[in-house]
Amino acid sequence: SVGGLGLDATWDDDIHHALHALLTGESAGYYADFARDPYAATAKVLGRAYYHDGTYSSFRQRHHGAGVDRHTTPGSRFVAFLSNHDQVGNRARGDRPSATLDLRRLAIGAALALTGPATPMIFMGEEWAAGTPWQFFSDHTDPELAHALTAGRRREFAATGWDPAAVPDPQDEATYRRSQLDWAEPEAEGHRELLAWYRRLILLRRHEPALSDPRLDRVRVPYDAPAAWLVVHRDDIRVVACLASAGRRVELDVPALEVVADFPARSTRCSGHQVLMAATSVALVRVAGSA
């Protein structure tokens, strides 16, 4: 009622929804609007914070949201994430994106979330593609409340097509035990490579001013949906994401000077204005000048 007076920052579910739809292709529920054109949705949220800024929300069946003045409101006021306790815990089985996405897509998501103008948040275990789920669990001592919670969750997910018997009982201690991280995973093959990528991105965000610049009005995100690529402009850095099943030549607005970091490692080449991307890959490229 007072325009967020005293509010330092806010969860930005729209960034999550856009990136989730882009990476997974999910289109049910509140992902529907984002999945219609996930490249356009991702481009919008990275530069304007919200997708629904007065637009029609098919999930809510009404117009929703308000725009952000991108010239006066810094992106640091918005928290960007690929996962959090709500978005994972409120899925029927508590499955993380790592349950269905390969390392390359997880690396693309990490790059888009950690190098944007918003304040990035990493959900526990995300940085090494944790194989454990994060299932909704509880420890209510009131038997009626406990029963109502279990029955209510199974009824809720049954309405969206889930087998009620497959929905974990939040009161079962095994549900809690399954949700604990496996601390041997970070050193295991695959997990180790993604963890190194997260560390590299965090280090670059700390030392490359372009990647921590919160100014939304300086962000541009050209994309080619049929060719399955997008480029995030971050001053003298371009974050190039290729989600195609084959390599792509991505044309930049200015000459590319060097590959700063890429995943998979050493899979990207610069050639004049072009960046030669491997299938399902991501690269941070330094360019001549800024735009």
N, C-alpha and C positions, 0 to 999 in steps of 0.2 A: 504493500500500500504506500510505501515511501520510496519506491524505486530502488530498493536494495541498499539503502543507507546503512553503512556500517558493515556491509558484506565485502570481504576481501576477495573471495573467489568462489566459483560455483562449479559443480560437476557439469561437464558438457556431454550429455548423453548423445547428442546429435553427432559429435565427432566419432564416438564409439559406434553408433548405428551405421554411419556411412562407411567407416573402415571395415566393419564386420560384414556388411553386405558386399563390399568390393572384394574382400578376400575369400569369403565363404560361398557367396551366391545365395544365402538364405533370404527368403522373401516373405516369410509368414509374420503375422502380427505387426508389430511396429516397425519391422524392417521393410514392409511393403513399399512405402514411398521412396525409401533410399535405394531399394533394389531395382526400381524402374529404370534408373540411369545412375548406377553407382559412381561412375567417373564424374559426372556433373555434380552429384551430391558431395563427393569427396572434395572436389575443387571448391565448392561453395563453403563447406564447413571450415576448411583450412584457412580461408581468407576472410570469412564473415562470422565465424564461431557457430552460428545456428543455421540449420537447414530450414526449420519451420520458423519463419519470421513474419508470421501473419498468413502463411500459406495454408491450404487445406490439408488436414491430416486425415487420411482414410482410416487409420486406426481409431482415432478419437471421433471421427465423423463430424468434424467441425474445423473451422479455421483456428490456428494455434500459433502462439509465440509472438515475439516482437523482435524487430531488427536491432542490431548493435551499431552504434556510431563507430565505424572502424578507424576513423581519424582521431578520435579522442579516447576510446576505450582500448587499453592494451590487451593483447592476447593472453598475457600472463594472468588475467583475471579468470581464465577458463581452464579447467583441468581436463587434459586429454588422456585417454587410456584405451587400451585394447581389451582389458578385462578389469573387473572389480568384483567385490563380494556379491553385489546385487546381480550383475549381468550373468555371472556364472552360477551362483547359488540358486537363482530363481529359474534356472533351466531344470527340466524334469529330472535329469540324471546328474546335474552338476558338472557336465562335461565342459572342459576348457577348449578354446580354439585349437590347442595342440593335439586334441583327440582326433581331429579330422584334417587339419592343415599340415602340409609338409614344411620342412625347415625353410625353404625358399620363400614361401608365402608369409610365414611368421617373421622372417627377416625383413620383408617388404613392409609389413605392418609396423614393425619396430621403428624402421627408418622414418616412416611418415608421422608416427606419433612423437618420436623423440627429437625430431629436427624442426618441428613446426613452431609457430609463435605462441601456442598455448603452453601452460605448465604441465609437463608430462608426469604421469604417475605409472609406476610399474607394480602390478599385482603379484604377490608372493609366488615365486616359482615360475612366473611367466618368462623370466629372463633365460631360463634354460629349458623351456618347453616341458614343464613338469608333466609327468605321466599320470599323476594322481588327480582325481576329480576334486571339486570343491562343492560338496553336497550340503544342502540345507539340513542342519542338525539342531537339536534343542534338548533341554533337560528340565522339562516342566515336571514339578512334583504333584500337581493337581491332576488326578487321573482323567477327569472330564475334559480339562483343557488339552491334555496330551492327546486324548482320543480325537477330539474335535480338530486339532491341528493336523494329525495324520490323515484323517478322513477328508478334511477340506482340501489338502494338497492333492490327494489322489483324485478327488472329484474334479478339481480344477484342471488337472492335466488330462483326465479322461475326456473332458469336453473338447480338447484340441487334438484328440486322436491317440493319446498315449495309453498303453495297457496299464491300468492302475496297479497291477501287481509288480510292474517294472519300476515304479516310482519308489525310491528309498524311503523307509520309515524314518522321519527325523528324530524319533525318540529311541531308535535302536543304536546302541553304542557302536555297532559295526559301521554305521553311516559316518560317525565322527572319526573312527579309526581310518577308514578309507580316504578321508579328506586330509590326512596328515602328509606333509611333504616327505619324499624319499631323499634324504640328504646325500645318498650315494650317486644320485643321477647327475649332478653338475660335472662330474669327472668322466661320465660315460660318453661314448662316441655319439655324435649328433647333438646331444645336450651341451657338450663342451664347446662345440663350434658356435652354437647360438649364443651361449653365455659370453664368448669372446666378442661376438658382434655387438651385443648390448654394451659391453664395456667400452668398445671402440666408439660407439655412438655417444655415450655419456662423456667420454674424454673429448671428443670433437665438439660437442655442445659447449663444454666448458672453455675450450681454447679458441674456437672459431666464433667471433662476434656475430657473424651472419646467422648462425644457427640458434642463438639465444635472443635475437632481436624480437621483441614482443609486438612490433608495429604491424597490425593487421593490414593497413592500407598499402604496405609494401609487398604483400604476398600476391603473386599471380600463379595460376595453375593451369597452363594449357594442357590439353589432353586429346587423345584420339581413341575413342571408345572401340571402334571396329578393329583397330590395330592393337588395342589393349595396352596402352602406355599413358603415363602422365608425368609431368615435370613440375616440381615445386620450386619457384624462384625464391631464393633466400640470399639476396644481395649478390655476392660474387660466387655463391655456391648454387648449383642446381641439383636437386634430389630427383633422380630419374628412376622411375619404377616401371618395369615391364612385366605384365602378367600374362603375356602371350605364351603359347606352347612352343613357339619357335623364336629364334633371335629376331631382333628388330634394329633398324637404323633410325634413331630418333634425332630429328633436326632441332638444334637449339637456335636461339635468337642471336647469340654471339659465339665466337669461337671457343671451343673447349680447350683448356690448357693441360689439365692433368686429372687423373682419377685419384681422388683423395681417399676413398674407401669403397669397397664393393662386396657384395655377397651374391653368389659364391666369390671367393677371393680370386683376383686376377682374371676375372671373366669379362671385363669391360675394356674397350679401347676407344680412344678419342681420335677423330680425324676431321680437322677443320671445325665446321659447325655441327658435325655429326658425332653422336655417341653410339657405338656399336654394342648393343646389349645382348647378353645371352638370354635364352628362354627363362622365364620366371626368375628375374634377377632385379637387383636394385644397386644403384651407384650414387655416390656423392661426387660431383665433378666441379672442379674450379674452372671458372670462365674468365675471359678477358673483359675487364670492366664489370659494371653492374647495371641491372635494368629492373 
